[in-house]
């Protein structure tokens, strides 16, 4: 099965501390997720982020299909990066690395996702749809973060 990749980056006009606090609070995912996905956090957010943490969400990736998504936080390096992997959910494989670093005027946030699709050949045929959906999700997230924190001003 093919391993696909998606990457994104965004500059935020906030401190590294503020970015870390916001991005590692899974309860903020609802703000960053398009409403049509109807994301709900079910459990696992009672404490701050830590390696070994399990977080369960309910999500609607397709109009008539709702599923639960269980994320395993596998690595955390405070104020540098964290990694989540899907244990159960809509993908055959999902490995998402979140990096942040201080830059003049704020924080640079970078995402690198590797994923595989389920359903063999049928999943492969749906790859362009999934790629487009991921691009739309990250555009929404970029807009939501800009709305929440303001526009990054180039130095």
C-alpha positions in Angstrom: 0.0 0.0 0.0 1.2 3.5 -0.9 2.3 5.9 1.8 1.1 9.4 1.1 2.5 12.6 2.6 1.0 16.0 3.4 2.8 19.0 4.8 1.8 22.4 5.9 3.3 25.4 7.7 2.0 28.6 9.2 3.5 31.5 11.0 1.6 32.6 14.1 2.0 36.1 15.8 2.2 34.6 19.2 4.9 33.5 21.6 6.3 30.0 21.6 4.8 29.4 25.0 1.3 30.5 23.9 1.5 28.4 20.7 2.6 25.3 22.6 -0.1 25.7 25.2 -2.8 26.1 22.5 -1.6 23.4 20.1 -1.2 20.8 22.8 -4.7 21.2 24.2 -6.7 18.6 22.2 -9.9 20.5 23.2 -8.9 23.2 20.7 -9.1 20.8 17.8 -12.8 21.5 17.4 -12.0 25.2 16.7 -9.5 24.0 14.0 -11.7 21.4 12.3 -14.2 22.3 9.6 -17.8 22.1 11.1 -18.9 19.6 8.4 -16.6 17.0 10.0 -18.7 17.3 13.2 -15.6 16.5 15.4 -16.3 15.8 19.1 -13.7 15.0 21.7 -14.9 12.0 23.6 -12.1 11.5 26.2 -8.4 11.7 27.0 -8.0 15.5 27.5 -8.2 15.6 31.2 -4.4 16.3 31.6 -1.8 18.1 29.5 -0.2 16.3 26.6 2.2 13.5 27.5 3.7 10.4 25.7 1.4 7.5 25.9 -1.8 9.6 26.0 -4.8 8.3 24.2 -7.4 10.7 22.9 -10.7 9.6 21.3 -12.7 11.7 18.9 -15.9 11.2 16.9 -15.6 12.5 13.3 -17.6 12.4 10.2 -15.2 12.2 7.3 -17.9 11.5 4.7 -21.5 12.7 4.6 -23.1 9.4 5.7 -20.1 7.9 7.6 -19.2 8.7 11.2 -16.4 6.9 13.0 -14.3 7.2 16.1 -10.7 8.1 15.9 -8.2 7.1 18.6 -5.0 9.1 18.7 -1.9 7.9 20.5 0.6 10.6 21.5 3.8 8.8 21.0 6.4 11.6 21.5 6.5 14.9 23.1 9.5 17.3 23.3 8.2 20.4 25.1 8.0 23.5 23.0 9.6 21.7 20.0 7.4 18.9 18.7 4.9 16.2 19.4 3.8 13.2 17.4 0.4 11.6 17.2 -0.5 8.3 15.5 -3.9 6.9 14.8 -4.6 3.7 16.6 -8.1 3.4 15.2 -9.9 5.5 12.7 -10.6 6.3 9.0 -7.0 5.8 7.8 -5.0 2.5 7.5 -2.0 4.5 8.9 -1.8 8.1 10.2 1.5 9.5 11.6 1.4 13.3 12.3 4.5 15.2 13.4 3.8 18.8 14.8 6.8 21.0 15.0 7.0 24.6 16.4 9.9 27.0 16.8 10.3 30.6 17.7 10.9 33.0 14.8 11.1 36.8 14.8 7.6 38.1 15.4 6.1 34.8 16.6 6.1 31.1 16.1 6.5 28.9 13.0 4.2 25.8 13.1 5.0 22.9 10.7 3.1 19.7 10.2 4.3 16.6 8.4 1.8 13.8 7.9 2.3 10.3 6.5 -0.8 8.3 5.8 -2.0 5.2 4.1 -5.6 4.7 2.9 -7.7 1.6 3.7 -9.6 -0.6 1.3 -6.8 -1.5 -1.1 -7.5 -0.6 -4.7 -10.7 1.3 -3.7 -8.7 3.4 -1.3 -6.1 4.1 -3.9 -8.9 5.3 -6.3 -10.0 7.7 -3.5 -6.6 9.1 -2.9 -7.2 12.4 -4.9 -10.4 13.0 -2.9 -8.5 12.4 0.4 -5.7 14.7 -0.7 -8.2 17.5 -1.6 -10.0 17.0 1.7 -6.8 17.3 3.7 -5.8 20.4 1.8 -9.2 21.9 2.7 -8.9 20.9 6.3 -5.5 22.6 6.6 -6.8 25.7 4.8 -9.7 25.9 7.3 -7.2 25.4 10.2 -5.0 28.2 8.8 -8.0 30.6 8.6 -9.2 29.6 12.1 -5.8 30.2 13.6 -5.5 33.6 11.8 -9.0 34.5 13.1 -8.1 33.4 16.6 -4.6 34.9 16.9 -4.5 37.5 14.1 -2.4 37.9 11.0 1.3 37.3 11.2 3.2 40.4 10.3 6.5 39.8 8.4 9.5 41.3 10.1 
